[in-house]
Each structure stands twice: as C-alpha cells, then as structure tokens.
C-alpha cells in the first residue's frame, strides 16, 4: 500500500490533513439553529426590522390611504408595479416583513432561554475560593491587626453581609460575591423585548384603526366599514362581527385661540360635544371630547385628531335643478386655516360642474393674494374658480373628494380672463353661458376622529417599561467579588483583602478601604 493510500485509509486527505466528517442533515440543522439564536443574528434582525419599517413611512400604504396608492400607480407606470410586487404598499403585512419579525422572535427566544439556565446555575453556585496570589488583583490591601484570625473572619463576614454579599467560608479565608442582578437585568431586557414583540403582534393581528371626518351637526357616524375614510385591521380581525356597534353625533365644536400677543392665533382649547349610543338600542349619552380626553366604548377608543371648516354651498345646473347642496369639507393649509377644497357636481346638465378654491375664515385680499389672517371666523369668504365639462360615464374608480380631476374639464372664462370670484355668506354667482349658479349659504365645522382598538397595547407598554428597568440594572449594577484571607505570621495576624470588579476601579478601591477600616482595630507596623 502506498503512502497516499495509507493516509486515506487512516482518515486523512492525500496531502496529510485530517478529513472532517460530513455534517449531514442534523448537523446542518444544528449549525443553522446556532447561527439563528446567536446574539449577533438577533441584533442584525432587529436592525433589519427597523430598516424594513422605513418604506412604510415613505411610500403610501393601502391600509392608510388607498387613493394615494392608486395615484402613485397611475403616476409611476414602471416603479408602481415593482413596489406592488415587493409589498411596499402594505409593508407591515408583507411576507418579508413578517418573516423578519418571526425570525427575530425565534432568535430572541433561542438566545435568551439557554442563558437563563446558565444564570440560574450561577446563582446556585458557591462564591469561588480566593486565588493563590491575591496581590495580582486590581484591588488589594494587606495589613496586620491584634485580633486573632477567627475574630477577624467573623467581623469580615458581618461587614460583607451588611454590604449584601453572598458569603462562603473556606479554610482561613472568605469568598464573597454580589451583583447577580446585572445578568438578571440583561435577561429581563431581552425577555421584555420578547414581551413587547408579543404585544405588538397581538395588536397587529386583532386590532384595527380607522379615521373619519364628521360634519358638526350632520348625520353623525356609525361604527361600520362603509363610513370610514380610511381603515386598517389585523389579519385575525373580523370586520363584520368584531366592530362594536356604537354610533355618535357631533352636536357642537368650539375652538378658542389666543387673541393677541406674540402667540396670537395659537390654539388654546378644542371641545367637541358628542352624543353617543354604545349599542343601537342603548341609551343616548353625552360626552365632551377633547384632545387628551378620548371616549372609550366597548374596547375601542375615539380620539379627536383635528378640525376645520365646511362651507355650505348650493350648486344649480343650467336646467335650474340642484346638482349639489350641503357642507363641503375644506382642508386647512396654514395655521390661520386658509382652507382648500373642491365641490363636484357630476350630475349637472347640460354640462358637469366643478369648483375649487379657498375658504378664508378671516379673509384679507392684498398684494399677497387672498388669505386668512386669523384661524377663527371673523370675516368669512369663499374665493373660488369654476370648471365645466361633458358628462362622463361612471368608471367605479375611487376619487378623492379633496381633489378635482381637471384633465377633462375647462375653466370658465369671463371677458377673456379665467373666471375667479369671491362670495360672502348669502352671495350667489351666475355662471357664464347659463351653465348654472353657485350660492354660499354659510359654513359649519368638521372634526377628524380616529377610532382604534389595540388589544396588545398594555402588554407592549409593560414590555417597554421592563426593558428600561432591565437596561438600568445591567448598566448600573457591577458584578463584584471580594476575598478576605487571614493567617498568623510571627505572632501577628496578617489580613489580605482583595477584590475584582467589572466597574470603575476607583469604586472598588473605596469599598476595600471601607472594609479594611472595619477590620483594623489597631494597626501594627
């Protein structure tokens, strides 16, 4: 047999290096599990989760604003479909985001649970014996006393117990240890992160959130999917059966503003007077809804998010029929509530009509153009322009009530110029070519309400609070070991005190000096 054949038979490669056995399926699975449950992997996954949430803030989301998603797809013919395939329009429900979330959850459990066993074994273990050469430690002090060795050890034991050390007696020495709560704090931090993830997942699966604009003094709001402006819910939430059947009406809304001084116009108070019914046949109750005082109904919470103005407008077409009548919500554009809005009358005949412009609660028209100089209603005015177009068939495509599609409309003209007009409450304008008229009947207000149900909120909050507690314990508690060795030399009692600490060395020196002062009843030179 040749030398090469002998090496191969002995389990070595032809060049003399030992052959490693194949891992096999179990070996690869064990290796993958160890990689997944390492702290390094958990940190990478946590970073990926934070990075993956960024598109949810930058790209319009289907659950928040489906109209913006449709507009994005319409405006970006190539980029839009790519985003859709990647799930960027619904990031938090996408397969890749859920995979990162689940892997992080598994990684944390696999990382923390074994460490818990190690920690429990360390807690049950005895403080170690003193090293042979105590003088090599970072904190060390040696002195002699007149007391005998047993008395010194007894005094050292009492002092170390007073300082909350665990004590173990050895032959002529004492081993003491404290600071076990540091690792407990570290474990608490990671377990609390798991708790927080459970709370977030619970809320994402079984919760919902929606917002709706409600006209003050209008028909009100009933808690059903059809009445929300935008609505998103968890995968396990049943929108048909799990929504609580409450209804509410906004009877009045009052806002107060600073009247003078450097903060003139600043908001001071918002109050929405509601009447609500928790169930369809329940009694009607009143509630004063404020920014920091939400209404809680059957596990759901109603928040006051914002408010604005809704001018009351009547539009008649060329045949004299009313094509639109009622309040039209206008959206504030600045701190003084210069509000932009549109009015659509697609059923007007012989031409469809559309209007866009501004409602100004305290109107001023100067070199800067039409604008409002105060958020409260002091001099209301409606400044608008008008459009007309041929009647179009219904397509079923969703459209924003706050935007006017002017691609198939033409702006009215008067005396060769684009038609622009200003109306005070009660004023009317007849459109050119007998196309119809518009009347500014007055104004009311609207409020923006958010209705949400987050069942895992308190679980996530508890997890965050426990994370802070665990982080503080891991940062401010330092594991520390202290040894006291006593021996008799030439009729004198020699005492050695040494310590080992992961914290600041100065703090350890101060503690050893304090222990030494207790033991030194009469120092001998």
N, C-alpha and C positions, 0 to 999 in steps of 0.2 A: 504494500500500500504506500502510495506516495505521501509526501508531507502535506500537500494540499488536501488529499483525501482524508488524512488523519485529522486535520483541523476541522473539516466539515463534519466528520463523524463525532468529534468532540463538542460540537455546538458552536463553532467559530466560523467566521467568514474566511474566504481564501486568503485575505490579507492579514489574518491573525486577530481581528477584532471580534469580540463575542457577539453572537447573533441574539437579538432581542425577540422574545416570543410575541406572536401576533396578539393584538388586543382582543379581537373578537367583538361580537355584538355587545356583550355585557361590559366589556372593558371600555368600549366607546361610549356606551350609555353612562357609565360611571364617570368617565372623563368629562362628558358634556354636563352632567349634573354638578360636578365640582366647579366647572367654569361658570355655570349659570348662578350658583349660590355663593360665589365669591363677592366680597365687598366691592371690589373693583368693578365687577359687572353691574352691581346694584347702582353704583354711582353713575356709570355710563348710561344705564337705562333711565335713571332719574333725569339726567341731562337731556336725553333724547325725548322724554316726555315733555319737558319744558320747551324744547325746541319745536316739537310737533304741535304744541298749542299755539305757536306764533301765527300760522296761516288762519287759525280761527278768528284772530283779531284783524287780519289784513284783508282777507277775502270774504265777500258777502256769504252769509250762511243761509241755507234753505229754511232752517227752523226759526230764524230771526226775521229775515226779510226776503221772501221768495221773489218779490218783484225786482229787487236789486240783482238777484241771481239771474233772472230772466233777461234783464237789461245787459248784464255782463256777458251772457252767452250771445246776445244779439250783437253786441259791440265788438266782441273778440271771437271771430269765426274759427280761428285755429287754436288759440290758447284756451278758450272756454271748454271745448270738448276734452282737452287734455286734463284740465283741472277737474272736470267731472269724473273722468276715469280714475284719477288719483284720489277722489273723495275729498277734495279740498273745499267743496261747497257744503259739506257736512262732516267736518273734521272729527268732532267728538263721538260720532257714531261710525266712523270709518273702520275698516278691518285692521289697517295698520296701526291706528292709534289704540284700538282695543287690544291688539297684540302686545304693544309696548307696555300698556297698563297691566295686563295679565302677567307678562314676564317679570315686570318689576315686583308685582305682588308675590309671585312664587320665589323670586330671588331673595327678597327680604325674609320670607319665612324660612327658606333653606339656609340663610346666613345666620339668622338670629337664634333659631331653636337649638342648634348644636352649641352655640356659645352659652346658652342658658344652662345646659348641663355642665359645661366646664366651670361656669361661675358657681353653681351650687356645690360642686366638688371642692372648689377653692374655699368657699365659706365654711365647709365642714372640716377642712384640713387644719392641722395644728400650725401655729406660728413656727417658723423654722429655727433650728439651732443657731447659735451665734457662730459666725465664721471664725476660722483659726486666727486670722490676723485682722482684728478689728481696726487697727490703726490705718488700714488702707482704705477705709470707707470715707465718704465725703464729709461726714460729721463724726468727730471723735474727740473725746476728752478723757484724761486719766488723772486721778488724784488719790490721795490716801486719807483715811478717816480713822478715828479712835474706836468707833463701834466695831463689834465683831461682825463676821460675814452674815450670819442668819438675820441679825437686826437690819443690816443694810439691805439685804434682799427683800425683807418684809416691807421696809419703807419704800423701796423701789416699786414693789408690787402695788402698794396702796396708791402711790403717786401715778403710776401708769394707768391703773384702773380709773382714777379720777379723771384722767385725760382720755377716757373711753378707748383704751387699747384692749385688745384681746391678749390674755397672758398665758404663757406656757412655761412651767418651771423645768429647768434642766439642772444637771449637777454643777452647782456653783454659779449658775447663770440664769438669766430670764430672757425669753424671747417674747416680744410684743409686736402686734401688728394692728393697724387700723386703716380706714379709707376704703373699705369694701363697697361703699355706696357709689364710688366713682364708676366702677364697672356696672353696678346696678343702674346708675343714671344713663350710661351708654346703652344698655339693653332697653331701658324704658324709652329712650329716644326712638330706637328702631321699632320697638313694638308699637309705640304711639303712632309712628308713621304708617304702620300697617292698619291701625285703627282708623286713622284719618282717611286712608285709601278706601277702607270698607265703607265709611260714612259717605264719601263722595260717590262711590259706586252705587250705594243704596239709593241716594238721592237721584242719581242719573237714571237708574232703572225704574224707580217707582214714583218719581216726581214729575212735575210739569210747571211751566211758566208761560204766561201769556200777557199781552198788553192790549189795551183797548182805549180808544178816545171816546169819551162820553160827553154829550152836549148837556150843559146845565139847563134843567127844566125840560129836558127832552124825554124820550121814551125810556131811558134808563138802560140797564144791562142785565141780561140773564146769563148765567154761567153755562154756556154751551159753545161748542167749537165754532159754530157759524157766526157768532157775534164777536170773536176776537179779530183784531187787526193782524196780529202775529201770534203764533202758538207753537210751542215745542214741548215734547213729553218724552219720558223714558220708554225703552223698548217693552218693559213689563207693565206699562200704564195703559189701562183700558179707557179710552176716551169716551166710550159710550156709557159705561157703567160706573166709573170711578170719580167722575166730576161731581162735586157736591152741588145740589140743585138750588143754589141761592140766587136771589135777584136783588138789584139795588137801583135806586134812582138818585141822581144828584139834584137836589132841590135848589141849592144856592151855593155860590162860591164867592168868597171875599178875600181880597189881597190888599195888604197895606204896604206902603212904600215910604221911604224917607223923603220928606218934603223939601228939605233944604240942607245946607252944609256941604262938605266935601263928598259925602256919600249920598247925595241927592239921587233918588231913583232906586236905591238899593232896597231889595225885598226885606220886609220885616216879619210878615206873618201870612200864612196861607191856611184857609179853613174851608173845607168842603162839607156842607150839611147834607147828610145822606139819610135816606130811609131804606131799610132792607128787610128781607124775609129770608130766614135760614132755610126754610122749606116752602114749597108752593102753598101749602095750607097753614103755614105758621103765622104767628102774629107779626105785625109790622112794627119795627123798632127804629129808633133814630140814633145817629152816631155822628160825631164831629170828627171827620177825617183830617188829620194833619200830617206833615212830612214825617215826623218821628213818632206818630201815634197811629200805626196801621190798624185795620179792622181784621180780626181773626174769626173765621167762620168754618167750622167743621174740618179743621186741619189745614185749611187754606188761609192765606194772608193777603189782604188787599192793601196795596201801598199807593200813596199819592206821589206821582213822579213829576208832573209838570202841569202847565195850564197855558191857555191862550185865548184868542178871540175868534168868534164865529159870526161874521156879518150876516144878517138876514136879507136875502136877495130874492126877488121875483123876476123871472125872465119870461116874456111872452114872445111867441114867434110871429111870423108875418101873417098868419091867419087869425091872430088875436087869442090863441089858446095859450094857457100857461104851460110852458115847457120845463120850468124849474121853479120851485118855491121852497124856501126854508133856509136854515143856517148852513153856511159853508165854512168848515174849519180852515183857518189860515194859520200858517206856522211862523212863529217868531224868528226873526233874522238877526236881532241885536238885543242889547239889554233894555232898550226903550220900546221893545215889542213892535217894531216895524215888521208887519206880518205879511208873508207872501202866500197867495192861494190862487186857486182856479175855480171856475164854475163851468160845468159842462152841461149842454142841452142837446144831446144827440138826437132827441125825438122831435126837435123843432123842424118846422116846414115853412116854406119850401126849401130852406137851407138849414143845415145844422149850425148851431151857435156855440161859441166858446169864449170865455173871458179869463184873463189873468191880470194880476196886479197886486196892489198892496192895500191892506187895511192899516190905517195910522191912528192909534188911539189919541194922540196929541199931535195933530198934523201941523207941519210947517213946510211951506214950499219956498225955497230961496235958491241961491246960486248952487247949493249942493244938491238940489233936486228935492223931490218930496220925501219927507222923513218924519219920524216921530221923535219928540224931544223929551217925552216922559212916558213911563210904562202904563200909567193909569189913564182912564178915559176923561180927557179934558176938552178936546176938540176933535171928535172922530171924523174921519173922512175916508172915502174909498177912491183910490187912484188906479184906474184900470185901462186896458185896451181890449178890443173885441176882434173876433175872427169868425169867418163863415166858411162853409164847405158843402160839398154834395153829400147827401145821406149815404152812409156806408152800411153794408150788411154786418151783422154781429158775427164775430170770429170766435168768441169764447176765451180769447187770450186775456189774462189778468192785466189790468192797467192801474196805475197809481192814481188815487183821487187827488193827489197834490201836484200832478204834472199834466200838462196839456200837450198832446201829440199834434204838433203843427205841421207835420210833413204833408198832410192832405188838406190843410186849411189856408185861408188867405186873410190877411189883416184888412179890416175895413179902412177905407180912406175917406177923408173929408177935405174938400178944397185943395186936392192934390197932395195932402200930407197924411201920414199914418194917423188913424183915429186914436186919440188919447183923451180921457175925460176924468173929471173929479166929481164925486157925488157926496153930498151931506145926507144925514138921515132924513128920509122922506122925499129926496130928489129922485127924478126919473130922467132917462135919456132915450130918445127915439133913434134907432139905428138907421143908417143910410139905406136907401133903396127899399124902404118899407119892409126891412127884414125882421123887424120886431122891436122890442124895447127891454130895458133893464131898470129896475127900481131898487133903491137902497132903503129897505124898510126899517132897519135898526141893527142892533147887534145883541149877541149874548156871549157867553164864555163856554169853554170846554175844559175838561180836565183829563189828564193822561193817567190811567190806572194800570197797575201791574198786579196780577193775581198769580200767586205761586204756591207750590206745595213741595217742600224739600224734607222728606222724612228722615234723611240721614244727617240733617244739619247739626243737631246736638252731638251726635256721635263724632262727626268730623271736628267740631269745636272742642270736644273733650280730648280728642287725639292731639290737636294742636297745643292745647294747654299742657298736656302731659309731655309733649315733645319739648316745650320750653323748660318745664321742670327737670326733665332728664338732661337737657343740654346744660342747665345751670349746675347740676350735680357733677357732670363729667368735666366741667371747666374749673370749678372751684374746690372740688374735693381731690386731695392728693393722697394716693396710697403711700403709707409710711411704715417702715419697720425700725424698731429700736431694740437694742440689746444692752443688757447690763451684766457684766461679769465681775465677780468678786473672788479674790484669792488672798491668802496670807503670805507675806514675804518678810522675813527677818522681824517677825513680831508685829508687823504693821498690816493693816487691811487695805489692799490696793483695789480701787474701783475703776473699771473701764466702762464708759458709756459711749455708744456709737449708734449711728442711725443711717438710714438710707431712704431717700425721698425722691419722687419724680418732680416735685415742685421746686420753688426757689430755694437755693442752698442757704440763703440768709435766714429764711424762716425755720429751717431745720436746726441751724446753729442756735437760734434763740430758744428753741424748745429744749435742746440738750443742755444748754446753760441753765435753764429753769429747773430741769430735773436734777442737775448737779448741785444746785443751791439747796435743794431739799435734802440731798444725801450728805452734804458737807456740814456736819455739826461742828467739827473742829478740824480744820485742815492742817496737816503736818507737812512740813517741807523736808 
